Amino acid sequence: MVVAADEKAQAKGEQAEGKVKKVVGGAVGNQSLKAEGQAKESQGDLREAKEKAKDAVRPK
């Protein structure tokens, strides 16, 4: 399904963006950026978990 693939791609993008912000924030000592990255990464994790749950209940 196209929508599911789009959601999964968006989840991966959010995870990657969050990870970069978290690392950069930690490297430069910017706690706000680091926290923003952690939040974005968590948002991606939740979106990915939602998609996996939908896949698990979908008939094959």
C-alpha positions in Angstrom: 0.0 0.0 0.0 1.4 3.4 -1.0 0.2 5.2 2.2 1.9 2.7 4.5 5.2 2.9 2.5 5.0 6.7 2.7 4.4 6.6 6.5 7.3 4.2 6.9 9.6 6.4 4.9 8.4 9.4 6.9 9.2 7.5 10.2 12.7 6.7 9.0 13.2 10.4 7.9 12.1 11.6 11.3 14.4 9.1 13.1 17.4 10.2 11.0 16.7 13.9 11.4 16.3 13.5 15.1 19.5 11.5 15.4 21.5 14.2 13.6 20.0 17.0 15.7 20.7 15.0 18.9 24.3 14.3 17.9 25.0 17.9 16.7 23.3 19.4 19.8 25.5 17.2 22.0 28.7 18.0 20.1 28.2 21.8 20.3 26.7 21.8 23.8 23.3 23.0 22.7 20.9 21.2 25.0 17.8 22.7 23.3 18.9 21.2 19.9 19.8 17.9 21.6 16.3 17.7 23.2 14.6 18.7 19.9 16.5 15.9 18.2 15.5 13.4 20.9 11.8 14.4 20.5 12.0 14.1 16.7 13.7 10.7 16.9 11.0 9.5 19.4 8.3 10.8 17.1 9.8 8.7 14.3 10.0 5.6 16.6 6.3 6.0 17.5 5.3 6.3 13.9 7.3 3.2 13.0 5.7 1.3 15.8 2.3 2.3 14.7 3.0 1.1 11.2 4.4 -2.2 12.4 1.2 -2.7 14.5 -1.0 -2.0 11.5 1.0 -4.5 9.5 0.6 -7.1 12.2 -3.2 -6.9 12.2 -3.6 -6.6 8.5 -4.7 -9.9 6.8 -2.1 -11.4 4.6 
